[in-house]
């Protein structure tokens, strides 16, 4: 009996693998074509309006990009920022006073009706609205005062990868421009990303450790908290692992009781303030003999059961673009090792329409 090998495009996870690999090229496009992406116009409108606070509206993976932007706004701009609950304006009909507010909507497809409606209400109630999407032709983009195209290119896999990190970069570049920056600090990211993606074989070996895991916890602090949340989502939607993402601080306030040797903990411990804030969390996990998989500094990885080192010297606000890459690869490999196909997760579609 002879076995015919599947063509690469038909192999489980082929689309997800290809789109993970495309991320450095997508970042280069955004770094080079910022004016074409709408970054300059949006930044100019924000400077002109000088908002007193920022609200962010998103769903799913894009919600984690919005959470990242919340940290950028509060830390780098000194403005209060919050995540909108779209149902307050859609299901409940709330009409808050949004004068002097910047509302940033983040959506891969721009196709969810509740997000479109939230921007419509925000604009009608006096907010300056900016849509950040991977679809310049969407109703979401047309609704806002300004649109930023993340330039990730068509994304076919259900699990968002390149659109997520392109959203992170677009949000960083937009908010940096508002402060008069040029985005120069991000110039090294594509090369660093390519170097990390070249270590896919390393992640494939690590994934074998978690092939049979049914539950996982993910954790990080500061700019790395959105990474922990996104890592949990990728594992849930592709490998069907019951994964929960927590801030390192919140983990110690109760969920730590979930930790036991049979429940792997995926921790993000990057250079900088957020990574240092994880030190007491790691100490508590060690006391409970947790199986910790660490993505981060060499020192943190050395103290974990397994791990993946990140390059040193990356500014904390840019580290999330690199941190998520090994988790994306891990989710794909764990799924395939279990006999699944991350390109076709059960019950999910590329565009989720919520009201």
Secondary structure, 3 states (H helix, E strand, C coil): CCCCCCCHHHCCCHHHHHHHHCHHHHHHHHHHCHHHHCHHHHHHHHHHHCCCEEEEEECHHHHHHHHHHHHHHHHHHCCEEEECCHHHHCCCCCCCCCCCEEEEEEECCCCCHHHHHHHHHHHHCCCEEEEEECCCCCHHHHHCCEEEECCCCCCCCCCCCHHHHHHHHHHHHHHHHHCCCCCHHHCCHHHHHHHHHCCHHHHHHHHHHHCCCCEEEEEECHHHHHHHHHHHHHHHHHHCCEEEEEEHHHHHCCHHHHCCCCCEEEEEECCCHHHHHCHHHHHHHHHCCCCEEEEECHHHHHCCCEEEECCCCCCHHHHHHHHHHHHHHHHHHHHHHCCCCHHHCCCCCCCCCCC
